[in-house]
Amino acid sequence: MDPESNGDYSGNVLETLREIPKRLEDGDSSYGDSSELDTAEESNLLEEEAREGIHKDDLFSLLGNSRRRAVLRYMMESDSELFTLGDISENVAAYQQGVSVDALDSDERKRVYVALYQTHLDKLDEHGMLNYNKDRGLIQPDENLEIAAYYLEDELNAEKQRICSEDLQEGFISEILGRF
């Protein structure tokens, strides 16, 4: 029985669905112009990028590195508007090592300093997160830092919550030990 004669199109639909990818690969555009969709999507992405100042792929690439996140986090949490490379590298190294700045050794400071100088600060500057004067070693927040703050907010809150929890645990343990 012919599927079209009784209104049952399931046979034709399945066959057509199987053929579409093959026909599109062969250049048959009768199933819709994919270039229109690509152009529309690209236009939306460009508009969004212009609105936000940075493309999301670039933003996520930047935030994908823990050292760059630590730089941005330090700048967001600080009241300062001007930072030195030395100050940022010390604080990032201390954060990554989980120690105070005073407890850092010179190798830890140097490793972070060199990585920030050679790679990370240039990338953040290129994407408008900060202004980096490499010759003078001075760094200032830039317009796109607020965009990063939006994505780092959860991480910042989790870090503060972890610190509070550790402080409470230490206080609780000290209180219990003090009773003995």
N, CA and C atoms as a LAMMPS dump frame, in Angstrom:
ITEM: TIMESTEP
0
ITEM: NUMBER OF ATOMS
540
ITEM: BOX BOUNDS ff ff ff
-5.0000000000000000e+02 5.0000000000000000e+02
-5.0000000000000000e+02 5.0000000000000000e+02
-5.0000000000000000e+02 5.0000000000000000e+02
ITEM: ATOMS id mol type element x y z
1 1 1 N 0.845 -1.177 0
2 1 2 C 0 0 0
3 1 3 C 0.889 1.238 0
4 2 1 N 0.517 2.251 -0.774
5 2 2 C 1.279 3.485 -0.899
6 2 3 C 1.033 4.357 0.335
7 3 1 N 2.127 4.762 1.049
8 3 2 C 1.948 5.546 2.269
9 3 3 C 1.218 6.862 2.02
10 4 1 N 1.376 7.428 0.833
11 4 2 C 0.735 8.711 0.559
12 4 3 C -0.764 8.557 0.353
13 5 1 N -1.216 7.408 -0.044
14 5 2 C -2.633 7.229 -0.344
15 5 3 C -3.503 7.191 0.9
16 6 1 N -2.962 6.757 2.049
17 6 2 C -3.8 6.693 3.24
18 6 3 C -3.4 7.734 4.3
19 7 1 N -2.493 8.629 3.944
20 7 2 C -2.092 9.693 4.861
21 7 3 C -0.975 9.285 5.795
22 8 1 N -0.459 8.054 5.689
23 8 2 C 0.653 7.615 6.532
24 8 3 C 1.963 7.984 5.852
25 9 1 N 2.621 9.006 6.374
26 9 2 C 3.852 9.494 5.75
27 9 3 C 5.096 9.026 6.504
28 10 1 N 4.946 8.197 7.484
29 10 2 C 6.091 7.821 8.312
30 10 3 C 7.206 7.182 7.507
31 11 1 N 6.889 6.391 6.515
32 11 2 C 7.916 5.776 5.683
33 11 3 C 8.704 6.827 4.921
34 12 1 N 8.029 7.763 4.297
35 12 2 C 8.693 8.827 3.544
36 12 3 C 9.484 9.76 4.457
37 13 1 N 8.953 10.062 5.605
38 13 2 C 9.625 10.971 6.522
39 13 3 C 10.942 10.372 6.987
40 14 1 N 10.912 9.101 7.393
41 14 2 C 12.144 8.458 7.851
42 14 3 C 13.177 8.4 6.74
43 15 1 N 12.742 8.076 5.545
44 15 2 C 13.655 8.012 4.411
45 15 3 C 14.248 9.387 4.125
46 16 1 N 13.412 10.402 4.139
47 16 2 C 13.876 11.77 3.882
48 16 3 C 14.85 12.227 4.952
49 17 1 N 14.543 11.936 6.227
50 17 2 C 15.437 12.331 7.312
51 17 3 C 16.805 11.671 7.194
52 18 1 N 16.83 10.453 6.708
53 18 2 C 18.103 9.756 6.515
54 18 3 C 18.906 10.37 5.38
55 19 1 N 18.224 10.925 4.386
56 19 2 C 18.895 11.472 3.211
57 19 3 C 19.4 12.899 3.413
58 20 1 N 18.802 13.636 4.328
59 20 2 C 19.146 15.056 4.484
60 20 3 C 20.631 15.274 4.748
61 21 1 N 21.252 14.598 5.725
62 21 2 C 22.676 14.862 5.964
63 21 3 C 23.542 14.587 4.729
64 22 1 N 23.22 13.498 4.011
65 22 2 C 23.995 13.158 2.83
66 22 3 C 23.837 14.245 1.76
67 23 1 N 22.619 14.721 1.555
68 23 2 C 22.37 15.745 0.539
69 23 3 C 23.03 17.075 0.915
70 24 1 N 23.008 17.413 2.202
71 24 2 C 23.652 18.645 2.63
72 24 3 C 25.157 18.576 2.419
73 25 1 N 25.742 17.414 2.69
74 25 2 C 27.171 17.234 2.438
75 25 3 C 27.503 17.383 0.972
76 26 1 N 26.581 16.934 0.113
77 26 2 C 26.798 17.015 -1.331
78 26 3 C 26.503 18.405 -1.88
79 27 1 N 26.089 19.335 -1.019
80 27 2 C 25.847 20.7 -1.473
81 27 3 C 24.412 21.005 -1.83
82 28 1 N 23.495 20.079 -1.625
83 28 2 C 22.087 20.309 -1.922
84 28 3 C 21.515 21.231 -0.859
85 29 1 N 21.092 22.426 -1.243
86 29 2 C 20.578 23.386 -0.28
87 29 3 C 19.063 23.45 -0.271
88 30 1 N 18.401 22.463 -0.84
89 30 2 C 16.943 22.499 -0.905
90 30 3 C 16.287 22.303 0.456
91 31 1 N 17.053 21.926 1.476
92 31 2 C 16.494 21.714 2.811
93 31 3 C 16.71 22.91 3.717
94 32 1 N 17.001 24.041 3.146
95 32 2 C 17.212 25.258 3.941
96 32 3 C 18.612 25.758 3.737
97 33 1 N 18.742 27.031 3.748
98 33 2 C 20.042 27.654 3.513
99 33 3 C 20.769 27.781 4.838
100 34 1 N 21.744 26.91 5.065
101 34 2 C 22.466 26.935 6.329
102 34 3 C 23.337 28.175 6.445
103 35 1 N 23.711 28.782 5.312
104 35 2 C 24.546 29.971 5.393
105 35 3 C 23.76 31.136 5.998
106 36 1 N 22.442 31.178 5.771
107 36 2 C 21.617 32.212 6.397
108 36 3 C 21.674 32.085 7.903
109 37 1 N 21.56 30.861 8.395
110 37 2 C 21.596 30.614 9.824
111 37 3 C 22.964 30.98 10.386
112 38 1 N 24.027 30.553 9.698
113 38 2 C 25.372 30.871 10.157
114 38 3 C 25.583 32.377 10.215
115 39 1 N 25.109 33.085 9.201
116 39 2 C 25.267 34.532 9.162
117 39 3 C 24.483 35.187 10.288
118 40 1 N 23.269 34.714 10.534
119 40 2 C 22.452 35.263 11.617
120 40 3 C 23.105 34.992 12.973
121 41 1 N 23.581 33.775 13.183
122 41 2 C 24.253 33.44 14.439
123 41 3 C 25.506 34.291 14.614
124 42 1 N 26.267 34.433 13.545
125 42 2 C 27.492 35.23 13.601
126 42 3 C 27.161 36.683 13.925
127 43 1 N 26.104 37.197 13.321
128 43 2 C 25.684 38.571 13.583
129 43 3 C 25.302 38.747 15.052
130 44 1 N 24.553 37.78 15.594
131 44 2 C 24.176 37.85 17.005
132 44 3 C 25.399 37.809 17.909
133 45 1 N 26.359 36.953 17.579
134 45 2 C 27.579 36.87 18.382
135 45 3 C 28.362 38.17 18.335
136 46 1 N 28.444 38.767 17.147
137 46 2 C 29.178 40.03 17.017
138 46 3 C 28.493 41.15 17.791
139 47 1 N 27.158 41.183 17.743
140 47 2 C 26.424 42.188 18.512
141 47 3 C 26.659 41.992 20.003
142 48 1 N 26.602 40.742 20.446
143 48 2 C 26.81 40.438 21.857
144 48 3 C 28.22 40.823 22.277
145 49 1 N 29.196 40.525 21.429
146 49 2 C 30.581 40.854 21.736
147 49 3 C 30.759 42.361 21.845
148 50 1 N 30.143 43.108 20.936
149 50 2 C 30.248 44.56 20.974
150 50 3 C 29.595 45.108 22.239
151 51 1 N 28.465 44.5 22.639
152 51 2 C 27.778 44.924 23.852
153 51 3 C 28.621 44.628 25.081
154 52 1 N 29.184 43.457 25.128
155 52 2 C 29.919 43.035 26.315
156 52 3 C 31.372 43.48 26.299
157 53 1 N 31.919 43.744 25.151
158 53 2 C 33.305 44.163 25.065
159 53 3 C 34.273 43.005 24.904
160 54 1 N 33.814 41.793 25.071
161 54 2 C 34.684 40.631 24.907
162 54 3 C 33.811 39.44 24.502
163 55 1 N 34.315 38.648 23.598
164 55 2 C 33.595 37.453 23.131
165 55 3 C 33.632 36.407 24.247
166 56 1 N 32.54 35.698 24.449
167 56 2 C 32.47 34.719 25.54
168 56 3 C 33.542 33.639 25.429
169 57 1 N 33.864 33.21 24.215
170 57 2 C 34.916 32.2 24.062
171 57 3 C 36.247 32.73 24.59
172 58 1 N 36.548 33.994 24.28
173 58 2 C 37.783 34.6 24.78
174 58 3 C 37.744 34.726 26.3
175 59 1 N 36.592 35.134 26.812
176 59 2 C 36.441 35.288 28.257
177 59 3 C 36.661 33.962 28.969
178 60 1 N 36.01 32.908 28.478
179 60 2 C 36.153 31.614 29.127
180 60 3 C 37.573 31.059 28.973
181 61 1 N 38.208 31.369 27.871
182 61 2 C 39.608 30.962 27.695
183 61 3 C 40.49 31.663 28.727
184 62 1 N 40.252 32.951 28.918
185 62 2 C 41.02 33.697 29.919
186 62 3 C 40.774 33.164 31.321
187 63 1 N 39.508 32.908 31.626
188 63 2 C 39.15 32.454 32.972
189 63 3 C 39.461 30.982 33.196
190 64 1 N 39.847 30.299 32.141
191 64 2 C 40.192 28.888 32.253
192 64 3 C 41.534 28.653 32.921
193 65 1 N 42.291 29.708 33.143
194 65 2 C 43.598 29.585 33.772
195 65 3 C 43.516 30.083 35.21
196 66 1 N 43.908 29.251 36.149
197 66 2 C 43.768 29.601 37.571
198 66 3 C 44.624 30.803 37.963
199 67 1 N 45.776 30.959 37.338
200 67 2 C 46.644 32.087 37.681
201 67 3 C 46.007 33.405 37.229
202 68 1 N 45.402 33.417 36.049
203 68 2 C 44.726 34.636 35.581
204 68 3 C 43.508 34.936 36.463
205 69 1 N 42.784 33.891 36.85
206 69 2 C 41.652 34.105 37.759
207 69 3 C 42.132 34.695 39.082
208 70 1 N 43.273 34.224 39.561
209 70 2 C 43.815 34.732 40.826
210 70 3 C 44.188 36.213 40.701
211 71 1 N 44.73 36.61 39.562
212 71 2 C 45.06 38.02 39.328
213 71 3 C 43.784 38.856 39.386
214 72 1 N 42.78 38.424 38.642
215 72 2 C 41.523 39.171 38.588
216 72 3 C 40.851 39.209 39.957
217 73 1 N 40.866 38.089 40.648
218 73 2 C 40.266 38.009 41.983
219 73 3 C 40.95 39.001 42.923
220 74 1 N 42.272 39.013 42.897
221 74 2 C 43.02 39.922 43.773
222 74 3 C 42.666 41.38 43.462
223 75 1 N 42.587 41.72 42.189
224 75 2 C 42.266 43.093 41.804
225 75 3 C 40.845 43.465 42.219
226 76 1 N 39.915 42.532 42.106
227 76 2 C 38.518 42.811 42.463
228 76 3 C 38.349 42.975 43.97
229 77 1 N 39.115 42.219 44.742
230 77 2 C 38.966 42.263 46.191
231 77 3 C 39.726 43.433 46.825
232 78 1 N 40.634 44.024 46.081
233 78 2 C 41.443 45.119 46.595
234 78 3 C 40.737 46.457 46.406
235 79 1 N 41.021 47.373 47.298
236 79 2 C 40.47 48.726 47.173
237 79 3 C 41.324 49.603 46.268
238 80 1 N 42.469 49.12 45.89
239 80 2 C 43.409 49.901 45.096
240 80 3 C 42.977 49.993 43.628
241 81 1 N 43.402 51.041 42.969
242 81 2 C 43.171 51.217 41.531
243 81 3 C 44.468 51.102 40.748
244 82 1 N 45.582 50.964 41.454
245 82 2 C 46.887 50.846 40.807
246 82 3 C 47.691 49.771 41.521
247 83 1 N 48.208 48.833 40.751
248 83 2 C 48.944 47.698 41.299
249 83 3 C 50.318 47.624 40.651
250 84 1 N 51.259 47.049 41.37
251 84 2 C 52.566 46.766 40.776
252 84 3 C 52.622 45.278 40.435
253 85 1 N 53.457 44.956 39.487
254 85 2 C 53.651 43.56 39.108
255 85 3 C 54.129 42.751 40.309
256 86 1 N 55.025 43.333 41.101
257 86 2 C 55.536 42.643 42.273
258 86 3 C 54.45 42.337 43.288
259 87 1 N 53.583 43.311 43.53
260 87 2 C 52.489 43.139 44.485
261 87 3 C 51.523 42.045 44.026
262 88 1 N 51.133 42.106 42.767
263 88 2 C 50.197 41.099 42.248
264 88 3 C 50.838 39.721 42.252
265 89 1 N 52.089 39.625 41.821
266 89 2 C 52.722 38.304 41.754
267 89 3 C 52.881 37.699 43.142
268 90 1 N 53.214 38.51 44.149
269 90 2 C 53.322 37.998 45.518
270 90 3 C 51.976 37.467 46.022
271 91 1 N 50.945 38.238 45.811
272 91 2 C 49.618 37.84 46.307
273 91 3 C 49.066 36.636 45.569
274 92 1 N 49.311 36.554 44.268
275 92 2 C 48.864 35.387 43.503
276 92 3 C 49.637 34.141 43.951
277 93 1 N 50.938 34.274 44.13
278 93 2 C 51.75 33.14 44.587
279 93 3 C 51.289 32.67 45.969
280 94 1 N 51.029 33.617 46.861
281 94 2 C 50.57 33.267 48.208
282 94 3 C 49.221 32.555 48.147
283 95 1 N 48.325 33.065 47.322
284 95 2 C 47.006 32.442 47.177
285 95 3 C 47.145 31.015 46.643
286 96 1 N 47.963 30.843 45.62
287 96 2 C 48.119 29.521 45.014
288 96 3 C 48.804 28.53 45.94
289 97 1 N 49.7 29.02 46.779
290 97 2 C 50.4 28.135 47.717
291 97 3 C 49.62 27.939 49.02
292 98 1 N 48.614 28.779 49.226
293 98 2 C 47.817 28.672 50.456
294 98 3 C 48.569 29.142 51.688
295 99 1 N 49.442 30.125 51.494
296 99 2 C 50.225 30.669 52.603
297 99 3 C 50.145 32.197 52.569
298 100 1 N 50.689 32.827 53.584
299 100 2 C 50.739 34.289 53.594
300 100 3 C 51.891 34.754 52.7
301 101 1 N 51.845 36.015 52.323
302 101 2 C 52.91 36.593 51.485
303 101 3 C 54.253 36.466 52.201
304 102 1 N 54.266 36.652 53.514
305 102 2 C 55.509 36.568 54.287
306 102 3 C 56.108 35.165 54.278
307 103 1 N 55.279 34.137 54.101
308 103 2 C 55.752 32.751 54.141
309 103 3 C 56.267 32.253 52.789
310 104 1 N 56.153 33.073 51.74
311 104 2 C 56.618 32.655 50.408
312 104 3 C 58.139 32.635 50.352
313 105 1 N 58.665 31.684 49.58
314 105 2 C 60.106 31.733 49.328
315 105 3 C 60.339 32.41 47.971
316 106 1 N 61.574 32.758 47.694
317 106 2 C 61.886 33.54 46.492
318 106 3 C 61.587 32.778 45.195
319 107 1 N 61.725 31.446 45.2
320 107 2 C 61.429 30.66 43.997
321 107 3 C 59.946 30.728 43.629
322 108 1 N 59.082 30.636 44.63
323 108 2 C 57.641 30.729 44.377
324 108 3 C 57.279 32.096 43.81
325 109 1 N 57.85 33.148 44.385
326 109 2 C 57.591 34.51 43.898
327 109 3 C 58.077 34.668 42.461
328 110 1 N 59.26 34.177 42.212
329 110 2 C 59.867 34.347 40.884
330 110 3 C 59.079 33.602 39.808
331 111 1 N 58.649 32.373 40.099
332 111 2 C 57.869 31.582 39.135
333 111 3 C 56.609 32.322 38.693
334 112 1 N 55.881 32.846 39.664
335 112 2 C 54.641 33.557 39.354
336 112 3 C 54.952 34.874 38.653
337 113 1 N 55.952 35.593 39.123
338 113 2 C 56.336 36.869 38.521
339 113 3 C 56.651 36.688 37.038
340 114 1 N 57.465 35.703 36.717
341 114 2 C 57.868 35.468 35.319
342 114 3 C 56.663 35.078 34.464
343 115 1 N 55.817 34.203 34.962
344 115 2 C 54.64 33.777 34.194
345 115 3 C 53.694 34.945 33.943
346 116 1 N 53.495 35.771 34.956
347 116 2 C 52.623 36.939 34.775
348 116 3 C 53.242 37.915 33.785
349 117 1 N 54.533 38.164 33.931
350 117 2 C 55.233 39.118 33.067
351 117 3 C 55.242 38.662 31.609
352 118 1 N 55.542 37.398 31.392
353 118 2 C 55.714 36.905 30.022
354 118 3 C 54.415 36.556 29.319
355 119 1 N 53.379 36.184 30.052
356 119 2 C 52.181 35.643 29.4
357 119 3 C 50.869 36.243 29.875
358 120 1 N 50.56 36.039 31.129
359 120 2 C 49.204 36.244 31.619
360 120 3 C 48.732 37.702 31.602
361 121 1 N 49.572 38.63 32.034
362 121 2 C 49.133 40.02 32.079
363 121 3 C 48.918 40.583 30.674
364 122 1 N 49.755 40.165 29.718
365 122 2 C 49.553 40.594 28.323
366 122 3 C 48.205 40.127 27.788
367 123 1 N 47.848 38.873 28.084
368 123 2 C 46.563 38.341 27.612
369 123 3 C 45.393 39.089 28.245
370 124 1 N 45.48 39.354 29.525
371 124 2 C 44.412 40.079 30.202
372 124 3 C 44.306 41.519 29.689
373 125 1 N 45.44 42.114 29.396
374 125 2 C 45.462 43.466 28.829
375 125 3 C 44.862 43.482 27.427
376 126 1 N 45.222 42.511 26.633
377 126 2 C 44.73 42.402 25.251
378 126 3 C 43.203 42.334 25.189
379 127 1 N 42.593 41.734 26.203
380 127 2 C 41.139 41.56 26.22
381 127 3 C 40.421 42.554 27.135
382 128 1 N 41.117 43.611 27.538
383 128 2 C 40.463 44.694 28.268
384 128 3 C 40.109 44.408 29.708
385 129 1 N 40.745 43.399 30.306
386 129 2 C 40.49 43.12 31.722
387 129 3 C 41.289 44.081 32.612
388 130 1 N 42.453 44.454 32.118
389 130 2 C 43.322 45.357 32.858
390 130 3 C 44.184 46.133 31.873
391 131 1 N 44.761 47.224 32.365
392 131 2 C 45.759 47.976 31.605
393 131 3 C 47.113 47.638 32.199
394 132 1 N 48.006 47.147 31.362
395 132 2 C 49.311 46.694 31.834
396 132 3 C 50.4 47.498 31.148
397 133 1 N 51.115 48.286 31.929
398 133 2 C 52.271 49.02 31.435
399 133 3 C 53.486 48.163 31.747
400 134 1 N 53.907 47.397 30.756
401 134 2 C 54.978 46.417 30.946
402 134 3 C 56.296 47.087 31.317
403 135 1 N 56.57 48.244 30.72
404 135 2 C 57.836 48.938 30.999
405 135 3 C 57.947 49.381 32.456
406 136 1 N 56.843 49.821 33.021
407 136 2 C 56.861 50.32 34.398
408 136 3 C 56.389 49.285 35.409
409 137 1 N 55.802 48.173 34.931
410 137 2 C 55.31 47.137 35.834
411 137 3 C 54.075 47.558 36.602
412 138 1 N 53.244 48.419 35.973
413 138 2 C 52.042 48.925 36.63
414 138 3 C 50.793 48.351 35.97
415 139 1 N 49.813 48.038 36.797
416 139 2 C 48.579 47.41 36.329
417 139 3 C 47.391 48.161 36.923
418 140 1 N 46.382 48.412 36.077
419 140 2 C 45.142 49.047 36.523
420 140 3 C 43.96 48.239 36.003
421 141 1 N 42.863 48.219 36.749
422 141 2 C 41.655 47.547 36.249
423 141 3 C 41.159 48.237 34.979
424 142 1 N 40.526 47.471 34.09
425 142 2 C 39.961 48.029 32.865
426 142 3 C 38.486 47.659 32.776
427 143 1 N 37.836 48.106 31.733
428 143 2 C 36.382 48.007 31.601
429 143 3 C 35.831 46.583 31.645
430 144 1 N 36.53 45.606 31.102
431 144 2 C 35.993 44.246 31.05
432 144 3 C 36.184 43.463 32.349
433 145 1 N 36.827 44.057 33.329
434 145 2 C 37.002 43.379 34.611
435 145 3 C 35.643 43.097 35.256
436 146 1 N 34.683 43.988 35.039
437 146 2 C 33.345 43.783 35.597
438 146 3 C 32.67 42.547 34.998
439 147 1 N 32.941 42.281 33.721
440 147 2 C 32.368 41.092 33.077
441 147 3 C 32.949 39.841 33.719
442 148 1 N 34.245 39.837 33.953
443 148 2 C 34.881 38.7 34.614
444 148 3 C 34.337 38.537 36.035
445 149 1 N 34.08 39.659 36.697
446 149 2 C 33.566 39.605 38.065
447 149 3 C 32.244 38.862 38.119
448 150 1 N 31.418 39.061 37.104
449 150 2 C 30.131 38.365 37.043
450 150 3 C 30.34 36.852 37.052
451 151 1 N 31.31 36.375 36.278
452 151 2 C 31.555 34.937 36.183
453 151 3 C 32.36 34.402 37.361
454 152 1 N 33.14 35.261 38.004
455 152 2 C 33.946 34.828 39.138
456 152 3 C 33.22 34.98 40.47
457 153 1 N 32.053 35.589 40.452
458 153 2 C 31.327 35.861 41.682
459 153 3 C 31.087 34.602 42.503
460 154 1 N 30.662 33.529 41.862
461 154 2 C 30.416 32.275 42.582
462 154 3 C 31.7 31.744 43.197
463 155 1 N 32.788 31.826 42.45
464 155 2 C 34.076 31.353 42.965
465 155 3 C 34.528 32.212 44.145
466 156 1 N 34.338 33.522 44.037
467 156 2 C 34.714 34.414 45.132
468 156 3 C 33.885 34.122 46.375
469 157 1 N 32.585 33.933 46.201
470 157 2 C 31.717 33.622 47.34
471 157 3 C 32.081 32.283 47.965
472 158 1 N 32.389 31.292 47.138
473 158 2 C 32.781 29.975 47.647
474 158 3 C 34.083 30.082 48.442
475 159 1 N 35.012 30.885 47.958
476 159 2 C 36.288 31.072 48.652
477 159 3 C 36.059 31.741 50.009
478 160 1 N 35.231 32.763 50.046
479 160 2 C 34.935 33.439 51.316
480 160 3 C 34.243 32.484 52.284
481 161 1 N 33.328 31.672 51.754
482 161 2 C 32.616 30.705 52.579
483 161 3 C 33.591 29.663 53.139
484 162 1 N 34.542 29.213 52.327
485 162 2 C 35.537 28.244 52.769
486 162 3 C 36.39 28.825 53.889
487 163 1 N 36.81 30.088 53.724
488 163 2 C 37.646 30.74 54.736
489 163 3 C 36.874 30.887 56.046
490 164 1 N 35.62 31.315 55.956
491 164 2 C 34.785 31.448 57.165
492 164 3 C 34.613 30.098 57.847
493 165 1 N 34.38 29.068 57.055
494 165 2 C 34.2 27.73 57.606
495 165 3 C 35.467 27.261 58.312
496 166 1 N 36.625 27.499 57.693
497 166 2 C 37.895 27.114 58.321
498 166 3 C 38.116 27.881 59.615
499 167 1 N 37.789 29.186 59.605
500 167 2 C 37.938 29.992 60.814
501 167 3 C 37.036 29.479 61.933
502 168 1 N 35.802 29.123 61.572
503 168 2 C 34.881 28.581 62.569
504 168 3 C 35.388 27.252 63.12
505 169 1 N 35.893 26.4 62.24
506 169 2 C 36.407 25.112 62.686
507 169 3 C 37.605 25.298 63.613
508 170 1 N 38.513 26.212 63.226
509 170 2 C 39.683 26.456 64.07
510 170 3 C 39.266 26.998 65.429
511 171 1 N 38.285 27.918 65.424
512 171 2 C 37.788 28.477 66.689
513 171 3 C 37.129 27.419 67.541
514 172 1 N 36.368 26.547 66.916
515 172 2 C 35.688 25.467 67.622
516 172 3 C 36.705 24.505 68.224
517 173 1 N 37.701 24.131 67.443
518 173 2 C 38.732 23.199 67.927
519 173 3 C 39.522 23.843 69.05
520 174 1 N 39.881 25.12 68.898
521 174 2 C 40.611 25.806 69.961
522 174 3 C 39.806 25.869 71.243
523 175 1 N 38.496 26.106 71.098
524 175 2 C 37.616 26.179 72.266
525 175 3 C 37.549 24.831 72.98
526 176 1 N 37.435 23.765 72.197
527 176 2 C 37.352 22.43 72.79
528 176 3 C 38.676 22.065 73.448
529 177 1 N 39.788 22.327 72.767
530 177 2 C 41.089 22.018 73.345
531 177 3 C 41.363 22.853 74.578
532 178 1 N 40.833 24.078 74.591
533 178 2 C 41.018 24.958 75.738
534 178 3 C 40.318 24.462 76.986
535 179 1 N 39.322 23.623 76.801
536 179 2 C 38.578 23.084 77.942
537 179 3 C 39.358 21.976 78.654
538 180 1 N 40.321 21.416 77.991
539 180 2 C 41.053 20.297 78.589
540 180 3 C 42.28 20.749 79.281
